[in-house]
C-alpha cells in the first residue's frame, strides 16, 4: 500500500519545480548547506568514499560535485577481451534482453515502443528486434556514465517529459515510464552497427550533462531538440570503450540499445542483478 500511495502521489507533484529546487540546493557552495547534506547522504546511503579521488566529503565544493565524484584510477577496470560490451555505470539491472519487434520491456506487464523512447520514428528501424539493457542507478552509486563500446557520435536528442521516480516500485506501476520521463538520447556509430545510450531523468535530478555539450537539462525545453554531428562537424568525436560520456546530478537510469544480431548480452543480466562500470555485459557478434 505504501508503494502504491507513493506512485499515486507522483502524478500530482510538480516534478520540474521540485527538481529545480533540488538543483539550487545541490549547487550551493555554502558550507552550512552542503557539508551537513553530504555527510547525511554518505551515512544514509552507505556511500563508499574510499573509492573516490577525494575521500573527504567536506572537501567538495557543493553537493553536485560530491554526487558526480571521480573514482581513483583502477577502481573500475574494464573487462578484457575483443568484442566485450562493458557496463556503462554502477547500478542494478531493471530489465534486459531482446526487443519484441519495437517493444522494450519495462517491467512485468509493462512495455513501451522504441519510437516513444527515442522521441520519434527516425531511428527505430535500427533497433527493431535488437537487444537492450536498462540499468538503474541508486543514490549510493557512482554517477558518471561511460561508453560500452567505442563509438563515433552522430546525434543527440533531448526529449522533454515528466520526472517520475525511477525506483523499482515506480517502474513496476507507471506504464511507459522511461518513454514519459525527460531524457537525452545519444546515438553512435560503432564497428558493430548503431548504438543508443539513453540518459533518463527522474525526480530530483538536478541536471543531465554530456562531456561534449555540458549541461543539457535544465532548462527544460517545450519540444524535442536535436544536435547532428556529421564527420565534417567540429563537434564530431569518437569515444573509446570506457570513456566518460556524461553524468547525472542525482540518480536515474541508463538504457542501452543494440541492433538485431549485433550483441549477445549475458544471461545473468536479470532483473535485480547488481552491475559495476567496466564489467562485461556481453559480447558483440559481427562487425558492420
Secondary structure, 3 states (H helix, E strand, C coil): CHHHHHHHHHHHCCHHHHHHHHHHHHCCCCHHHHHHHHHHHHHHHCCCHHHECCCCHHHCCCHHHHHCCCECCCCCCCCCCCCEEECCCCEEEEEEEECECCEEEEECCEEEEHHHHHCCCCCHHHCCCCEEEEEECCCCCCCEEECCCCEEEEEEEEECCECCCCCHHHHCCCCCHHHHECEEEEEEEECCEEEEEEEECCCCCCEEEECCCEEEECCCCCCCEEEECCCCCCCCCEECCCCEEEEEECCCEEEEEECCCCEEECCCCCCCCEECCCCEEEEECCCC
